[in-house]
Amino acid sequence: QVQLVESGGGLVQPGGSLRLSCAASGSRFTPNIMGWNRQAPGKERELVATITGGGRINYADSVKGRFTISRDNAKKTVYLQMNNLKPEDTAVYYCYGQLFGMDHWGEGTLVTVSS
């Protein structure tokens, strides 16, 4: 069973930056696809970004040019660098990992963008 633990959320002013991290454990294998989704209050969960083990990346249009996803396969960790944050980025951010066709989720970390 894969466990995903997020860290790095918090309160930031508009225009600020945060870096989220998510470490996978519980399996000697590293999830092939890792990424981030988010859920804002009163809204459905949405894709933010994904990255494959080979480095193929996909971003939601709303974060392109502001967010950067990366991963360290040796550490089984995926990162999300978030720059120029906007109030509409406020959400709980969930780490995601897919291993052998099974989806795994972290418990989420809250990001609040407010002045």
N, C-alpha and C positions, 0 to 999 in steps of 0.2 A: 504494500500500500504506500503510495507516494504522499508525503506531507509537504505542503507549501506554506512557508511563513514569510509574510510581508513585513517590511519596516520602512520608515522614512516619511510617513505622512505627518501632517501637522497644519498649522495656520500660517498663511503667507499673504502678503499684500499683493494686490494686482500688479502685474509686471515682474513679480518675483520668480524665484526658481525653487524647485524641490527635486530631490532624487529618491526614487523608490527602489527598493531592493526586494528580491524574492528568492529565497534559498529552498531548494528541493532536497528532501531526505527520505529515507525509508526504502530506497531501492538502489541497487548497484548500477542501474541504468539511468541515464539522463533523459528526461522528456524530450522528444524530438521537436515538437512545437511548444514554445513557451510564449507567454504574452500577458497582456493586461486588458481587462474590461473595467468598466465603471458603471455605477448606478447613482444617479442624482435623486434627491428627494422627489417622490411623486412620478418618477420616470422609469422606463424599462432599462435593464442592463444593456450596455452597448459596448461594442468592440472599440478599443483604443489603439492597440498595436500588437502584432505578433512577429515572432522571429523563429525560423527553423534552425536546426542544428547546423545546416549548411550556410546559414547567414541570410537566407531570403527574408525580406522584411515587408510588412504591410502595415499601413497607417490608416486610421480614420481621417477623412478629409478635414474634420474640425481641428485636428492636432498637427497636421502636416506643416513642417517648417518651424514648429515650436517644441515638439517632443522628439526625443531620440531613444530608441530601444536598442539594447545591446545585451550580450550574454557572455558569461565565462563558463565554458563547458567543464573545465577542470574543477571549478567550484560549484557547479550545478546551480548557477545563480543567473537570474535575469534582472536587468536594470531598466528603469525608465527615468530619463533625464527630462524634466519638464521646465521649460523656460517661458518667459512672457506669459505667465499664468493669468487667466481671466476669471471673473466671478463664476462664469458658466462652467468652469472646470471643477467646481465644487462637487464632490461626489465621494462615495466609498469606492476605492480602487481595489479590484480583486486580481490576484495573480492566477494564471491559468497554465496548466501543463497537460500535454497529451502524450501518453506512453502506451504503446501497443494497442492503440485504438480506444483507450479509456481516458476520459476527461477527469482532471483533478483540479480542485479550486482551493485557494487560501481563504482565510476568514475575512480578509479585507482590511484596508487601512484608510482612515478618513483624511481627505485633503479638503481644506477649507480655504478659499481665496476671498479675502474680505479686507477692507480698510478699517 
